[in-house]
């Protein structure tokens, strides 16, 4: 059985100033298995992987790798050394060069560029693309490939470099269903070849579709290692969160908020369009309502809410707040009228990486007040402290640069930014993307609490089940047009798909 082990880590410890990131963590990966590494943000997943790949030195513990049929203890001092040992990592963000060809990306950094045999490189690339059923050409510029194919090329590069252990860190977070299935086909092919795969994801459905075993970490410690068949989903969530099953299922059993039909709209738009949203649309939301835009990737969900907030230049339409006609030409206008907006891409449009958690939290309120009237240090600290406690933001201090926080805690900080402005209408575009299950549940509960307090919320998520749990009305989109609206008992996954498909059938 020892010969079947690809990798084992024993009693791994790693600490940073004031934080014990890993405490006596064990991990075992077998040849030819897909093994999910699960845990909330801050559980220790990333730290364990960085210790394995030489980004961080471990404080203590042993790492064993199967080399020529024998488990040998290794010390990995750098990612380059890890790669030479056959441990490769493919990250969510593509780290290859989009301006180079697929073949050039496959072989970049592997020898003298001036001495390259281009014909041989092209042939080798074509062979491995064919063997792994990757739909790309060796001479094709990588940037012209879909994100899924770029992920596959990164994996193919790792495999071609005699990869024994493949780490996939959130590889599916930006892919649609068809692209995910292509990636899974490649993972199954590698599994059949004996490659051990560590799969890190926040998508539970994907874990149960593709994985053989699960290791769960919590607060830097090992909770347990389980066969996939022996760990129902709700128990997995319980182990990750360290909470009782009843607490987790309470959100699922909670009815979506009813639309307040007898009250005037908090926000209403007629014929609204922007540079990125050419098809004019009508939209309204009432006080305390949670509604959402749903549709396939590229359907126009994000463009629609960006138009509402004037994040893109408005080209037409009339808008009202509480029945009074207004003009919103830029985001500050929307903010002054009580509209908050958490954007889809938190790294590009949400956080300001080099500012502290405190500075990021007070940013929107400071914009509304004016930068020539800054808050005092004590005021800013009081605001930040209140919302760090309210949302349970895990940070060493409020002065920590926000880029040092986990994705889930960055998201909470952006939420804090908008809650601090006391909005009457809050737009949340993919607020739970790429964050752990526990934080997802917390954010969904927060949305429902806000609605109970009278805040109107537009909630967008790529996960339809999450939308159905949270919203009382869904606006269905296709090709940047509204093709239907569902509410109450009409809101089912089948009805959403049929609404999209029905429009597709009409337009052919």
Secondary structure, DSSP 8 states (H G I E B T S, - for coil): -GGGEEEEEEEEEEEETTEEEEEEEEEEEETT-EEEEE--TTSSHHHHHHHHTTSS--SEEEEEEEETTEEEEE---SHHHHHHTTEEEEESS--S-TTSBHHHHHHTTSS-GGG--HHHHHHHHHHHHHHTT----TTSBGGGS-HHHHHHHHHHHHHHTT-SEEEEESTTTT--HHHHHHHHHHHHHHHHTT-EEEEE-S-HHHHHHH-SEEEEEETTEEEEEEEGGG--HHHHHHHHHT--HHHHHHHHHS------TTS-EEEEEEEEEESS--S-EEEEEETT-EEEEE-STTSSHHHHHHHHHTSS-EEEEEEEETTEEE---SHHHHHHTTEEEE-S-IIIII--TTSBHHHHHHHHHHHHH-TTS---HHHHHHHHHHHHHHHT---S-TTSBGGGS-HHHHHHHHHHHHHTTT-SEEEEESTTTTS-HHHHHHHHHHHHHHHHTT-EEEEE-S-HHHHHHH-SEEEEEETTEEEEEEEGGG--HHHHHHHHHHHHHHH-
